[in-house]
Amino acid sequence: SEDLAERHFSMARSTFGLERHSLSAQSKEMILFLKVNRSYWDAQLVHESI
């Protein structure tokens, strides 16, 4: 739907925008992947992974 597409573009803007200018391309890709797949992980899983 149009709303879904707009949300994805909004996430991409926040990930690739000026506030993320100094991040590497790989870091930006990882952040976007995690944002898009948020339903598959939570803070506890991240904590256990570290």
TORKEVO-847486 format. One record per atom (N, C-alpha, C, O): residue number from 1; residue in three letters; atom name; x, y, z. Coordinates in steps of 0.001 Angstrom, whole numbers, always signed. Atoms other than C-alpha are relative to their C-alpha. Layout:
! TORKEVO-847486
r num=NUM	residu=ALA	atome=CA	x=X	y=Y	z=Z
...
! end
This chain:
! TORKEVO-847486
r num=1	residu=SER	atome=N	x=+838	y=-1192	z=+0
r num=1	residu=SER	atome=CA	x=+0	y=+0	z=+0
r num=1	residu=SER	atome=C	x=+878	y=+1248	z=+0
r num=1	residu=SER	atome=O	x=+2085	y=+1174	z=+229
r num=2	residu=GLU	atome=N	x=-726	y=-1269	z=+43
r num=2	residu=GLU	atome=CA	x=+1000	y=+3621	z=-295
r num=2	residu=GLU	atome=C	x=+573	y=+359	z=+1365
r num=2	residu=GLU	atome=O	x=+1681	y=+887	z=+1451
r num=3	residu=ASP	atome=N	x=-480	y=-287	z=-1351
r num=3	residu=ASP	atome=CA	x=+1303	y=+3984	z=+3496
r num=3	residu=ASP	atome=C	x=+1240	y=-816	z=+333
r num=3	residu=ASP	atome=O	x=+2181	y=-298	z=+935
r num=4	residu=LEU	atome=N	x=-1142	y=+871	z=-258
r num=4	residu=LEU	atome=CA	x=+3692	y=+1029	z=+3702
r num=4	residu=LEU	atome=C	x=+1239	y=+513	z=-725
r num=4	residu=LEU	atome=O	x=+2328	y=+551	z=-153
r num=5	residu=ALA	atome=N	x=-1126	y=-537	z=+767
r num=5	residu=ALA	atome=CA	x=+5891	y=+2467	z=+962
r num=5	residu=ALA	atome=C	x=+538	y=+1270	z=+652
r num=5	residu=ALA	atome=O	x=+1752	y=+1454	z=+740
r num=6	residu=GLU	atome=N	x=-429	y=-1240	z=-648
r num=6	residu=GLU	atome=CA	x=+5979	y=+5838	z=+2714
r num=6	residu=GLU	atome=C	x=+763	y=-289	z=+1288
r num=6	residu=GLU	atome=O	x=+1745	y=+391	z=+1585
r num=7	residu=ARG	atome=N	x=-725	y=+363	z=-1225
r num=7	residu=ARG	atome=CA	x=+7034	y=+4194	z=+5993
r num=7	residu=ARG	atome=C	x=+1406	y=-486	z=-314
r num=7	residu=ARG	atome=O	x=+2358	y=-138	z=+385
r num=8	residu=HIS	atome=N	x=-1322	y=+505	z=+385
r num=8	residu=HIS	atome=CA	x=+9895	y=+2395	z=+4240
r num=8	residu=HIS	atome=C	x=+911	y=+1143	z=-444
r num=8	residu=HIS	atome=O	x=+2087	y=+1171	z=-83
r num=9	residu=PHE	atome=N	x=-802	y=-1143	z=+415
r num=9	residu=PHE	atome=CA	x=+11074	y=+5624	z=+2599
r num=9	residu=PHE	atome=C	x=+372	y=+862	z=+1201
r num=9	residu=PHE	atome=O	x=+1475	y=+1407	z=+1256
r num=10	residu=SER	atome=N	x=-287	y=-768	z=-1202
r num=10	residu=SER	atome=CA	x=+10830	y=+7379	z=+5950
r num=10	residu=SER	atome=C	x=+1126	y=-648	z=+799
r num=10	residu=SER	atome=O	x=+2019	y=+44	z=+1289
r num=11	residu=MET	atome=N	x=-1077	y=+715	z=-692
r num=11	residu=MET	atome=CA	x=+12994	y=+4682	z=+7576
r num=11	residu=MET	atome=C	x=+1325	y=+194	z=-724
r num=11	residu=MET	atome=O	x=+2358	y=+416	z=-93
r num=12	residu=ALA	atome=N	x=-1228	y=-170	z=+785
r num=12	residu=ALA	atome=CA	x=+15512	y=+4963	z=+4759
r num=12	residu=ALA	atome=C	x=+558	y=+1408	z=+184
r num=12	residu=ALA	atome=O	x=+1769	y=+1578	z=+326
r num=13	residu=ARG	atome=N	x=-461	y=-1377	z=-210
r num=13	residu=ARG	atome=CA	x=+15659	y=+8761	z=+5153
r num=13	residu=ARG	atome=C	x=+662	y=+146	z=+1356
r num=13	residu=ARG	atome=O	x=+1709	y=+785	z=+1463
r num=14	residu=SER	atome=N	x=-594	y=-131	z=-1329
r num=14	residu=SER	atome=CA	x=+16328	y=+8458	z=+8880
r num=14	residu=SER	atome=C	x=+1292	y=-791	z=+118
r num=14	residu=SER	atome=O	x=+2178	y=-419	z=+888
r num=15	residu=THR	atome=N	x=-1214	y=+815	z=-35
r num=15	residu=THR	atome=CA	x=+18952	y=+5766	z=+8281
r num=15	residu=THR	atome=C	x=+1108	y=+612	z=-838
r num=15	residu=THR	atome=O	x=+2267	y=+617	z=-424
r num=16	residu=PHE	atome=N	x=-1003	y=-502	z=+937
r num=16	residu=PHE	atome=CA	x=+20721	y=+7394	z=+5335
r num=16	residu=PHE	atome=C	x=+104	y=+1520	z=-13
r num=16	residu=PHE	atome=O	x=+861	y=+2078	z=-808
r num=17	residu=GLY	atome=N	x=+11	y=-1459	z=-21
r num=17	residu=GLY	atome=CA	x=+20072	y=+11043	z=+6201
r num=17	residu=GLY	atome=C	x=+1290	y=+603	z=+515
r num=17	residu=GLY	atome=O	x=+2254	y=-105	z=+808
r num=18	residu=LEU	atome=N	x=-1200	y=-725	z=-406
r num=18	residu=LEU	atome=CA	x=+22564	y=+13692	z=+7228
r num=18	residu=LEU	atome=C	x=+490	y=-393	z=+1383
r num=18	residu=LEU	atome=O	x=+1693	y=-363	z=+1640
r num=19	residu=GLU	atome=N	x=-426	y=+370	z=-1351
r num=19	residu=GLU	atome=CA	x=+22572	y=+12562	z=+10857
r num=19	residu=GLU	atome=C	x=+803	y=-1295	z=+15
r num=19	residu=GLU	atome=O	x=+1439	y=-1611	z=+1020
r num=20	residu=ARG	atome=N	x=-748	y=+1255	z=+103
r num=20	residu=ARG	atome=CA	x=+24105	y=+9257	z=+9672
r num=20	residu=ARG	atome=C	x=+1148	y=+121	z=-1007
r num=20	residu=ARG	atome=O	x=+1670	y=-889	z=-1479
r num=21	residu=HIS	atome=N	x=-974	y=-243	z=+1067
r num=21	residu=HIS	atome=CA	x=+26611	y=+10836	z=+7276
r num=21	residu=HIS	atome=C	x=+1328	y=-726	z=+216
r num=21	residu=HIS	atome=O	x=+1942	y=-1179	z=-750
r num=22	residu=SER	atome=N	x=-1318	y=+572	z=-260
r num=22	residu=SER	atome=CA	x=+29707	y=+9422	z=+8989
r num=22	residu=SER	atome=C	x=+7	y=-1529	z=+74
r num=22	residu=SER	atome=O	x=+1078	y=-2125	z=+192
r num=23	residu=LEU	atome=N	x=+48	y=+1459	z=-54
r num=23	residu=LEU	atome=CA	x=+28511	y=+5790	z=+9053
r num=23	residu=LEU	atome=C	x=+417	y=-616	z=-1330
r num=23	residu=LEU	atome=O	x=+202	y=-35	z=-2394
r num=24	residu=SER	atome=N	x=-367	y=+714	z=+1224
r num=24	residu=SER	atome=CA	x=+29892	y=+3280	z=+6577
r num=24	residu=SER	atome=C	x=-1256	y=-535	z=-680
r num=24	residu=SER	atome=O	x=-2318	y=-624	z=-64
r num=25	residu=ALA	atome=N	x=+1130	y=+560	z=+747
r num=25	residu=ALA	atome=CA	x=+27639	y=+1835	z=+3887
r num=25	residu=ALA	atome=C	x=-485	y=-1288	z=+656
r num=25	residu=ALA	atome=O	x=-1688	y=-1544	z=+707
r num=26	residu=GLN	atome=N	x=+373	y=+1262	z=-646
r num=26	residu=GLN	atome=CA	x=+27707	y=-1523	z=+5687
r num=26	residu=GLN	atome=C	x=-801	y=+260	z=+1278
r num=26	residu=GLN	atome=O	x=-1790	y=-427	z=+1536
r num=27	residu=SER	atome=N	x=+729	y=-334	z=-1226
r num=27	residu=SER	atome=CA	x=+26590	y=+48	z=+8986
r num=27	residu=SER	atome=C	x=-1404	y=+499	z=-318
r num=27	residu=SER	atome=O	x=-2363	y=+131	z=+361
r num=28	residu=LYS	atome=N	x=+1318	y=-498	z=+404
r num=28	residu=LYS	atome=CA	x=+23743	y=+1883	z=+7234
r num=28	residu=LYS	atome=C	x=-897	y=-1147	z=-445
r num=28	residu=LYS	atome=O	x=-2082	y=-1184	z=-112
r num=29	residu=GLU	atome=N	x=+772	y=+1154	z=+467
r num=29	residu=GLU	atome=CA	x=+22641	y=-1349	z=+5570
r num=29	residu=GLU	atome=C	x=-474	y=-844	z=+1180
r num=29	residu=GLU	atome=O	x=-1612	y=-1312	z=+1188
r num=30	residu=MET	atome=N	x=+386	y=+787	z=-1176
r num=30	residu=MET	atome=CA	x=+22648	y=-3178	z=+8926
r num=30	residu=MET	atome=C	x=-1111	y=+683	z=+789
r num=30	residu=MET	atome=O	x=-2047	y=+22	z=+1241
r num=31	residu=ILE	atome=N	x=+1034	y=-741	z=-726
r num=31	residu=ILE	atome=CA	x=+20598	y=-437	z=+10610
r num=31	residu=ILE	atome=C	x=-1340	y=-111	z=-714
r num=31	residu=ILE	atome=O	x=-2364	y=-361	z=-78
r num=32	residu=LEU	atome=N	x=+1242	y=+103	z=+765
r num=32	residu=LEU	atome=CA	x=+18017	y=-466	z=+7816
r num=32	residu=LEU	atome=C	x=-577	y=-1408	z=+85
r num=32	residu=LEU	atome=O	x=-1788	y=-1570	z=+238
r num=33	residu=PHE	atome=N	x=+449	y=+1386	z=-117
r num=33	residu=PHE	atome=CA	x=+17842	y=-4281	z=+7921
r num=33	residu=PHE	atome=C	x=-668	y=-234	z=+1354
r num=33	residu=PHE	atome=O	x=-1743	y=-831	z=+1421
r num=34	residu=LEU	atome=N	x=+567	y=+186	z=-1336
r num=34	residu=LEU	atome=CA	x=+17237	y=-4235	z=+11682
r num=34	residu=LEU	atome=C	x=-1324	y=+741	z=+156
r num=34	residu=LEU	atome=O	x=-2257	y=+215	z=+762
r num=35	residu=LYS	atome=N	x=+1251	y=-757	z=-96
r num=35	residu=LYS	atome=CA	x=+14568	y=-1521	z=+11394
r num=35	residu=LYS	atome=C	x=-1133	y=-699	z=-741
r num=35	residu=LYS	atome=O	x=-2246	y=-806	z=-227
r num=36	residu=VAL	atome=N	x=+1034	y=+655	z=+810
r num=36	residu=VAL	atome=CA	x=+12687	y=-3349	z=+8633
r num=36	residu=VAL	atome=C	x=-437	y=-1316	z=+634
r num=36	residu=VAL	atome=O	x=-1598	y=-1704	z=+509
r num=37	residu=ASN	atome=N	x=+282	y=+1311	z=-589
r num=37	residu=ASN	atome=CA	x=+12881	y=-6663	z=+10531
r num=37	residu=ASN	atome=C	x=-179	y=+73	z=+1515
r num=37	residu=ASN	atome=O	x=+109	y=-891	z=+2224
r num=38	residu=ARG	atome=N	x=+148	y=-243	z=-1443
r num=38	residu=ARG	atome=CA	x=+12083	y=-5216	z=+13979
r num=38	residu=ARG	atome=C	x=-849	y=-1060	z=+699
r num=38	residu=ARG	atome=O	x=-628	y=-1335	z=+1879
r num=39	residu=SER	atome=N	x=+893	y=+980	z=-637
r num=39	residu=SER	atome=CA	x=+9402	y=-7841	z=+14636
r num=39	residu=SER	atome=C	x=+722	y=-1302	z=+345
r num=39	residu=SER	atome=O	x=+187	y=-2125	z=+1088
r num=40	residu=TYR	atome=N	x=-733	y=+1244	z=-239
r num=40	residu=TYR	atome=CA	x=+12063	y=-10582	z=+14691
r num=40	residu=TYR	atome=C	x=+1003	y=+86	z=+1142
r num=40	residu=TYR	atome=O	x=+1619	y=-926	z=+1476
r num=41	residu=TRP	atome=N	x=-970	y=-125	z=-1076
r num=41	residu=TRP	atome=CA	x=+14224	y=-9202	z=+17523
r num=41	residu=TRP	atome=C	x=-489	y=+1014	z=+1027
r num=41	residu=TRP	atome=O	x=-1364	y=+1835	z=+752
r num=42	residu=ASP	atome=N	x=+303	y=-952	z=-1055
r num=42	residu=ASP	atome=CA	x=+14023	y=-7317	z=+20794
r num=42	residu=ASP	atome=C	x=+1278	y=+274	z=+788
r num=42	residu=ASP	atome=O	x=+2322	y=-311	z=+502
r num=43	residu=ALA	atome=N	x=-1178	y=-390	z=-771
r num=43	residu=ALA	atome=CA	x=+16401	y=-5774	z=+23334
r num=43	residu=ALA	atome=C	x=+622	y=-1192	z=+722
r num=43	residu=ALA	atome=O	x=+1845	y=-1272	z=+840
r num=44	residu=GLN	atome=N	x=-514	y=+1177	z=-700
r num=44	residu=GLN	atome=CA	x=+16718	y=-9059	z=+25235
r num=44	residu=GLN	atome=C	x=+853	y=-862	z=-931
r num=44	residu=GLN	atome=O	x=+1922	y=-1322	z=-530
r num=45	residu=LEU	atome=N	x=-763	y=+795	z=+965
r num=45	residu=LEU	atome=CA	x=+17888	y=-10937	z=+22128
r num=45	residu=LEU	atome=C	x=+1328	y=+673	z=-332
r num=45	residu=LEU	atome=O	x=+2358	y=+8	z=-443
r num=46	residu=VAL	atome=N	x=-1241	y=-733	z=+266
r num=46	residu=VAL	atome=CA	x=+20429	y=-8216	z=+21374
r num=46	residu=VAL	atome=C	x=+947	y=-148	z=+1179
r num=46	residu=VAL	atome=O	x=+2136	y=-406	z=+993
r num=47	residu=HIS	atome=N	x=-817	y=+132	z=-1208
r num=47	residu=HIS	atome=CA	x=+21678	y=-8335	z=+24966
r num=47	residu=HIS	atome=C	x=+637	y=-1387	z=+80
r num=47	residu=HIS	atome=O	x=+1819	y=-1506	z=+404
r num=48	residu=GLU	atome=N	x=-520	y=+1366	z=-45
r num=48	residu=GLU	atome=CA	x=+22067	y=-12130	z=+24799
r num=48	residu=GLU	atome=C	x=+1042	y=-246	z=-1088
r num=48	residu=GLU	atome=O	x=+1931	y=-1080	z=-919
r num=49	residu=SER	atome=N	x=-928	y=+187	z=+1119
r num=49	residu=SER	atome=CA	x=+23931	y=-11845	z=+21483
r num=49	residu=SER	atome=C	x=+1361	y=+627	z=+256
r num=49	residu=SER	atome=O	x=+2369	y=+212	z=-316
r num=50	residu=ILE	atome=N	x=-1255	y=-733	z=-249
r num=50	residu=ILE	atome=CA	x=+26561	y=-9492	z=+22846
r num=50	residu=ILE	atome=C	x=+857	y=-699	z=+970
r num=50	residu=ILE	atome=O	x=+1945	y=-220	z=+1290
! end
